[in-house]
Structures are given as C-alpha cells and as structure tokens.
Amino acid sequence: MVLFVAPLLMDGGWFQIVQYAVSILALIVAWFAVQARQWWWLLIFIPIAILWNPVLPFPFSGPFWIAAQPAAAVVFLVAGAVIKVKRQ
C-alpha cells in the first residue's frame, strides 16, 4: 500500500522509509519465490530491491520514477496472489 502513496511522499523525508520498506519486502517476497521454486520472480524482485535501496539510493526523479511506484505495487500484489509456498 505504501507504494501507491509513494508519489505523494517523494519530496519529503518520508520517502526514505518507503525505500526501506520496499527493499526489505522485495527481498522477503524473493525468498518466498525461492521457497516456492518460482525462480523467475527473482528477475523482478532483486531489481526492485536494488532500485528502492535506501543505503545507496539512485537519484531517480521525473514521471518514469513516479509511475514506477504504483507499477511496483501492482507487481507485489500479483506476486502475493501467485506465489504459494507449501506448509510443512
């Protein structure tokens, strides 16, 4: 949900919190994809974790970066619906 409101937070100091949340959650979803043996999700979530990385942030701005926020949110929603890990 934070990615849907991220374009509104880009100008303030709150965007760093968005970056931390997105990076960490992208790595968590990537781990679930590995556990579910759906390796191809790594091609999506590792770049998301890198692009939203708050430690060494990229100086992105403009309409493409603003559009990337809700696009990444949709990717997270699709992954949440598709990636299923069997309980042991």
Contacts in CASP RR format, 6 or more apart in sequence:
PFRMAT RR
TARGET T0000
AUTHOR 0000-0000-0000
METHOD contacts of the structure
MODEL  1
MVLFVAPLLMDGGWFQIVQYAVSILALIVAWFAVQARQWWWLLIFIPIAI
LWNPVLPFPFSGPFWIAAQPAAAVVFLVAGAVIKVKRQ
1 73 0 8 1.000
2 18 0 8 1.000
2 21 0 8 1.000
2 22 0 8 1.000
3 18 0 8 1.000
3 22 0 8 1.000
3 69 0 8 1.000
3 70 0 8 1.000
3 72 0 8 1.000
3 73 0 8 1.000
3 76 0 8 1.000
4 69 0 8 1.000
4 70 0 8 1.000
4 73 0 8 1.000
6 15 0 8 1.000
6 18 0 8 1.000
6 22 0 8 1.000
6 69 0 8 1.000
6 70 0 8 1.000
7 66 0 8 1.000
7 69 0 8 1.000
7 70 0 8 1.000
9 15 0 8 1.000
9 18 0 8 1.000
10 61 0 8 1.000
10 65 0 8 1.000
10 66 0 8 1.000
10 69 0 8 1.000
16 54 0 8 1.000
18 52 0 8 1.000
19 52 0 8 1.000
19 53 0 8 1.000
19 54 0 8 1.000
19 57 0 8 1.000
20 54 0 8 1.000
22 48 0 8 1.000
22 49 0 8 1.000
22 52 0 8 1.000
22 72 0 8 1.000
23 48 0 8 1.000
23 49 0 8 1.000
23 52 0 8 1.000
23 53 0 8 1.000
23 54 0 8 1.000
25 76 0 8 1.000
26 45 0 8 1.000
26 46 0 8 1.000
26 48 0 8 1.000
26 49 0 8 1.000
26 52 0 8 1.000
26 76 0 8 1.000
27 45 0 8 1.000
27 49 0 8 1.000
29 41 0 8 1.000
29 45 0 8 1.000
29 76 0 8 1.000
29 79 0 8 1.000
29 80 0 8 1.000
29 83 0 8 1.000
30 41 0 8 1.000
30 42 0 8 1.000
30 45 0 8 1.000
30 46 0 8 1.000
30 49 0 8 1.000
32 83 0 8 1.000
32 85 0 8 1.000
33 39 0 8 1.000
33 41 0 8 1.000
33 42 0 8 1.000
33 45 0 8 1.000
33 79 0 8 1.000
33 83 0 8 1.000
34 42 0 8 1.000
35 85 0 8 1.000
36 83 0 8 1.000
36 84 0 8 1.000
36 85 0 8 1.000
36 86 0 8 1.000
38 82 0 8 1.000
38 83 0 8 1.000
41 79 0 8 1.000
41 83 0 8 1.000
44 75 0 8 1.000
44 79 0 8 1.000
45 79 0 8 1.000
48 72 0 8 1.000
48 75 0 8 1.000
51 58 0 8 1.000
51 60 0 8 1.000
51 68 0 8 1.000
52 72 0 8 1.000
60 68 0 8 1.000
END
